């Protein structure tokens, strides 16, 4: 079951990974069995498009927006305001 999918967008990496300085970030909160999680991690391991991944086990599903997503939304709202003032 998918609880949350957040597209954090393209961001600067702290250090180069495979000679790349920027990458696209996603946060996906799912509820799945251990077998399904192992299959997903196996697929990530052999997918060239996935540079890094992190799996975190939580006791309770988080369905609200993450801190990072709230920051992204605030940044987009600020940019929209700046464009309105410029127009």
C-alpha distance (Angstrom), angle and dihedral (degrees) to the residues before:
residue distance angle dihedral
X1 . . .
X2 3.82 . .
X3 3.81 112.4 .
X4 3.81 100.8 173.9
X5 3.81 139.7 -1.1
X6 3.79 118.0 -169.4
X7 3.78 126.3 -177.6
X8 3.80 106.0 -153.7
X9 3.78 92.2 -179.2
X10 3.78 133.0 -138.4
X11 3.79 112.7 -27.4
X12 3.78 139.5 175.9
X13 3.81 114.6 -97.1
X14 3.79 118.6 -131.0
X15 3.80 89.4 -130.8
X16 3.81 135.3 7.9
X17 3.80 117.0 -83.3
X18 3.80 114.6 -167.9
X19 3.83 88.0 -16.6
X20 3.82 91.5 -57.1
X21 3.80 122.1 129.5
X22 3.83 98.0 -174.5
X23 3.79 134.0 41.1
X24 3.80 140.1 177.6
X25 3.81 114.7 -109.0
X26 3.82 128.0 -150.3
X27 3.80 130.5 179.1
X28 3.79 114.5 -158.2
X29 3.80 122.3 -179.2
X30 3.80 112.2 -164.1
X31 3.76 137.5 165.5
X32 3.80 110.7 -138.6
X33 3.77 143.0 144.0
X34 3.80 121.2 -94.0
X35 3.82 90.6 -106.4
X36 3.80 92.0 55.3
X37 3.81 91.4 47.2
X38 3.80 91.0 51.6
X39 3.81 89.9 50.8
X40 3.82 91.8 49.9
X41 3.81 92.2 48.5
X42 3.81 90.2 47.9
X43 3.82 89.8 52.3
X44 3.83 91.2 49.0
X45 3.80 90.6 50.3
X46 3.81 92.5 58.9
X47 3.82 98.5 37.2
X48 3.82 111.8 99.9
X49 3.83 91.1 -156.4
X50 3.82 91.3 63.5
X51 3.81 108.3 77.3
X52 3.81 96.7 175.5
X53 3.78 136.3 -5.6
X54 3.77 135.1 -172.6
X55 3.80 126.9 -159.6
X56 3.79 118.6 -160.1
X57 3.80 123.5 -173.2
X58 3.82 113.8 -142.9
X59 3.80 129.2 -174.7
X60 3.81 93.5 -140.5
X61 3.80 129.7 33.0
X62 3.80 115.8 -110.9
X63 3.79 110.4 -143.4
X64 3.82 102.3 167.3
X65 3.80 123.9 87.0
X66 3.79 115.5 -75.8
X67 3.79 123.6 -120.1
X68 3.81 89.5 -105.5
X69 3.82 91.9 52.8
X70 3.81 91.6 49.0
X71 3.82 88.0 53.0
X72 3.82 91.1 48.8
X73 3.82 91.4 49.9
X74 3.81 91.4 47.8
X75 3.82 90.4 49.6
X76 3.83 91.8 49.7
X77 3.82 91.2 48.6
X78 3.82 90.1 50.7
X79 3.81 91.5 50.6
X80 3.82 90.7 48.8
X81 3.81 90.1 51.7
X82 3.80 91.4 50.1
X83 3.81 90.3 51.4
X84 3.82 90.5 51.0
X85 3.81 91.2 52.3
X86 3.80 91.3 47.4
X87 3.82 92.1 51.9
